[in-house]
Amino acid sequence: MFRVVGRGGLSAELISQARLADGRWHHVIAESDPEARTLAVYVDGKLDRTGPGLGRLSLANEGDLCVGGSPEGDHLSGTIEFLRIAHGTLADAHTSIEELYAWQFDGPAQRDMRGVKSQGQARDAGAIETR
């Protein structure tokens, strides 16, 4: 669930259509677009669901920021490997979910300086993979 709360208690929420509690690793992006006043959830490199949002919200506020749980005690049974909070949307970054997903999972961080895919935990000789 992706929920945002604005002034006066106005809120909007979006529940993913994808089943995420399946014991597998998932890449999830939750996005609030203030200009379009929409919320979007992307799962594993694809748009999962969109819905109405609240417009411009400030990260500098008195509200709680909950990731993987809620103030009521609901929580994620799993591990968050990486979390990034950005001030803009994918469009603001001049990218798409497809490009971001491809870069993250098949981009330059996955290969040595010659383009050879990494094997194991670390590269053999700094920037070079010998296998």
LUMZANU-509561 format. One line per 2 residues: their letters; for each residue x, y, z of N, C-alpha, C. Coordinates in steps of 0.001 Angstrom, whole numbers, padded with zeros to 6 digits. Each point is the difference from the previous one (the first is absolute). Layout:
N
A) X/Y/Z/X/Y/Z/X/Y/Z | ...
This chain:
131
MF) 000839/-001165/000000/-000839/001165/000000/000891/001238/000000 | -000357/000976/-000814/000680/001292/-000071/-001039/001040/000397
RV) 000258/000684/001124/-000957/000992/000497/000726/001311/000272 | -000620/001087/-000423/000507/001334/000309/-001101/000752/000729
VG) 000430/000831/000957/-000945/000786/000793/000421/001454/-000090 | -000952/000861/-000324/000274/001422/-000121/-000594/000793/001140
RG) -000010/001289/-000174/-000557/000901/001017/-001468/-000311/000248 | -000390/000180/001239/-001391/-000220/000359/-000406/-001461/-000001
GL) 000981/-000904/-000073/-000312/-001428/000032/-000450/-000587/-001327 | 000001/000803/-001084/-000341/-000558/-001315/001014/-001078/-000345
SA) -000471/-001098/-000550/000926/-001079/-000342/-000382/-000662/-001311 | 000966/-000673/-000573/-000199/-000803/-001206/000838/-001251/000169
EL) -000496/-001119/-000486/000779/-001233/000097/-000200/-000854/-001225 | 000984/-000843/-000219/000014/-000890/-001143/000507/-001357/000474
IS) -000701/-001052/-000348/000406/-001353/000383/000437/-000736/-001258 | 001172/-000565/000048/000557/-000709/-001140/-000903/-001162/-000414
QA) -000071/-000235/-001301/-000717/-001173/-000505/000870/-001251/000087 | 001330/000201/-000030/000935/-001123/000032/000056/-000609/001396
RL) 000170/-001292/000043/000201/-000687/001281/001473/000139/000356 | 000267/000689/001095/001381/000244/000396/000446/-000898/001152
AD) -000920/-000560/000743/000326/-000868/001138/000095/-001442/-000477 | 000969/-000246/-000893/000134/-001335/-000577/001364/-000627/000273
GR) 000787/000629/000890/001295/-000549/000346/001104/000307/-000993 | -000303/000757/-001058/001009/000345/-001005/000378/001474/000131
WH) 001135/000353/-000584/000487/001372/-000005/-000777/000797/-001044 | -000381/001241/000328/-000708/000867/-000948/000589/001395/-000002
HV) -000029/000629/-001146/000402/001396/-000182/-001297/000808/-000048 | -000171/000935/000938/-001244/000761/000106/000314/001493/000017
IA) -000749/000761/-000782/000077/001460/000027/-001402/000526/000251 | -000117/000900/000969/-001257/000706/000269/000254/001464/-000341
ES) -000859/000577/-000828/000239/001352/-000509/-001239/000871/000175 | 000212/001200/000514/-001053/000998/000103/000333/001113/-000982
DP) -000868/000226/-000980/000213/001054/-000998/-000878/001191/000373 | 000604/001069/000525/-000802/001128/000473/-000684/000770/-001118
EA) 000615/000061/-001165/-000597/000746/-001115/-001231/-000719/-000550 | 000110/-001307/-000184/-001121/-000791/-000516/-000974/-000393/001111
RT) 000400/000229/001251/-000794/-000380/001177/-000344/-001495/-000037 | 001036/-000817/-000243/-000186/-001451/-000078/001030/-000719/000864
LA) -000336/-001219/000366/000916/-000934/000637/000235/-001134/-000994 | 001184/-000591/000046/000308/-001148/-000852/000864/-000976/000780
VY) -000195/-001280/-000268/000842/-001058/000560/000542/-000812/-001169 | 001319/-000193/000007/000681/-000813/-001003/000570/-001216/000713
VD) -000176/-001185/-000594/000510/-001236/000597/000804/-000753/-001055 | 001230/-000303/000346/000894/-000787/-000860/000090/000557/-001419
GK) 000156/001317/-000089/000230/000643/-001289/-001227/000298/-000825 | -001196/-000140/000585/-001235/000257/-000755/-000965/000817/000847
LD) -000780/000852/-000668/-001044/000738/000695/-001026/-000986/000524 | -000269/000031/001281/-000931/-000929/000630/-001381/000632/000163
RT) -000037/001254/000463/-001295/000635/000264/000179/001509/000131 | -001007/000755/-000409/-000024/001453/000204/-001340/000374/000621
GP) -000026/001176/000633/-001232/000490/000602/000146/001464/000359 | -001058/000614/000490/000055/001416/000349/000925/000274/001182
GL) 000688/001134/-000078/000897/000431/001066/-000493/001298/000614 | 000880/000693/000700/-000391/001217/000700/000605/001268/-000573
GR) 000907/-000076/-000920/000686/001186/-000471/001293/000197/000765 | 000431/001248/000130/001294/000307/000603/-000010/-000261/001500
LS) 000916/-000845/000446/000211/-000307/001414/001443/000334/000334 | 000252/000405/001191/001361/000330/000408/000568/-001116/000864
LA) 001259/-000352/-000267/000669/-000975/000866/000374/000634/001334 | 000016/001339/000047/000260/000722/001248/-001344/000243/000674
NE) -000410/-000923/000842/-001303/000104/000647/000051/-000694/001355 | -001083/000060/000702/-000081/-000589/001339/-000461/-001461/-000025
GD) -000342/-000506/-001177/-000543/-001351/-000099/001052/-001090/000113 | -000466/-001212/000213/000869/-001169/000068/000367/-000456/-001406
LC) 001200/-000505/-000156/000418/-000670/-001221/000174/-001464/000366 | -000876/-000831/-000507/000042/-001428/000329/000337/-000784/-001260
VG) 000990/-000854/000086/000388/-000869/-001105/-000010/-001421/000523 | -000781/-000855/-000615/-000053/-001388/000425/-000877/-000229/001212
GS) -000823/000986/000352/-000877/-000150/001153/-000873/001221/000180 | -000710/000042/001102/-000895/001117/000279/000050/000330/001485
PE) -000467/001194/000381/-000032/000334/001427/-000888/-000943/000805 | -000942/-000663/-000672/-000896/-000927/000691/000650/-001348/000277
GD) 001213/-000218/-000513/000704/-001241/000291/000049/-000993/-001143 | -000721/000262/-001101/000135/-000875/-001161/001444/000077/-000481
HL) 000530/-001107/-000524/001390/000033/-000423/000286/-001005/-001102 | 001086/000264/-000687/000514/-000865/-001044/000762/-001135/000656
SG) -000304/-001203/-000398/000750/-001147/000481/001037/-000322/-001072 | 001135/000636/000097/001032/-000177/-001009/001121/000995/000217
TI) 000807/000181/-001023/001165/000863/000072/-000062/001045/-001088 | 000319/001234/000344/000151/001058/-000996/001491/000127/-000270
EF) 000401/-000291/-001226/001419/000022/-000340/000477/001404/-000332 | -000836/000791/-000638/000405/001329/-000438/-001224/000895/000001
LR) 000143/001222/000516/-001096/000959/000033/000524/001344/-000449 | -000720/000622/-000913/000355/001343/-000452/-001274/000827/-000030
IA) 000063/001191/000570/-001116/000929/-000058/000444/001156/-000880 | -000686/000193/-001104/000359/001042/-000956/-001008/001139/000069
HG) 000448/001176/-000334/-000858/001175/000049/-000836/000159/-001278 | 000237/-000826/-001004/-000726/000117/-001263/-000473/-001337/-000517
TL) -000649/000052/-001134/-000557/-001188/-000645/000994/-000573/-001012 | -000332/-001150/-000561/000821/-000560/-001064/000060/000972/-001175
AD) -001126/000625/-000329/-000033/000974/-001101/000901/001197/000303 | 000014/000450/001250/000888/001102/000384/001458/-000372/-000243
AH) 000329/-001271/000163/001361/-000499/-000200/000275/-000345/-001466 | -000975/000267/-000876/000120/-000284/-001441/000336/-001465/-000253
TS) -000733/-000881/000695/000203/-001432/-000183/-001356/-000699/000037 | 000012/-001290/-000187/-001213/-000821/000063/000273/-001171/000935
IE) -001044/-000687/000408/000185/-001166/000865/000810/-001073/-000721 | -000219/-000149/-001296/000739/-001014/-000765/001501/000311/-000019
EL) 000344/001281/-000241/001406/000393/-000041/000644/-000134/001381 | -000690/000442/001035/000530/-000097/001356/000226/-001455/000398
YA) -000966/-000849/-000271/000107/-001413/000365/001159/-000664/-000745 | 000115/000272/-001303/001090/-000578/-000794/001357/000480/000505
WQ) 000120/001283/000325/001266/000542/000484/000366/-000617/001345 | -000981/-000139/000883/000283/-000515/001332/000371/-001482/-000007
FD) -000638/-000782/-000865/000204/-001447/000034/000838/-000547/-001138 | 000295/000841/-001008/000846/-000464/-001095/000891/001141/-000488
GP) 000290/000943/000880/000775/001178/-000357/001477/-000143/000320 | 000700/001130/-000009/001449/-000018/000169/000485/-000549/001338
AQ) -000799/000067/001027/000430/-000542/001292/000076/-001519/-000022 | -000583/-000622/-001013/-000030/-001459/-000090/001169/-000577/-000810
RD) 000854/000880/-000570/001078/-000461/-000879/001320/000690/000363 | 001097/-000602/-000426/001289/000662/000208/000225/001024/-001110
MR) 001181/000627/-000017/000271/001067/-000959/000053/-000492/-001451 | 000064/-001333/-000202/000001/-000564/-001356/-001370/-000503/-000425
GV) -000985/000088/000921/-001346/-000473/-000314/-000272/-001425/000436 | 000955/-000640/000698/-000155/-001381/000455/-000830/-000009/001284
KS) -001050/-000841/000033/-000857/-000088/001185/000785/-000518/001203 | -000283/000611/001152/000649/-000423/001247/-000467/-001389/000406
QG) 000909/-000768/000593/-000300/-001334/000504/000299/000000/001494 | -000889/-000494/000809/000262/-000082/001433/-000230/001308/000725
QA) 000621/000128/001185/-000220/001136/000896/000730/001263/-000441 | 001183/-000131/-000604/000790/001169/-000369/000782/-000302/-001277
RD) 000505/001057/-000628/000819/-000189/-001193/001358/-000545/000410 | 000643/-000698/-000936/001273/-000665/000294/001138/000983/000223
AG) 000091/001031/-000827/001129/000943/000098/-000524/001426/-000154 | -000665/000499/001031/-000508/001363/-000060/-001079/000151/-001055
AI) 000329/000678/-001090/-000980/000276/-001064/-000047/-001095/-001054 | 000691/-001147/000220/000075/-001046/-001007/-000497/-001324/000557
ET) -000826/-000664/-000785/-000485/-001350/000311/000774/-000962/-000884 | 000705/-000993/000575/000850/-000883/-000789/-000683/-001277/-000452
R) -001131/-000342/000580/-000665/-001264/-000358/-000747/000105/-001288
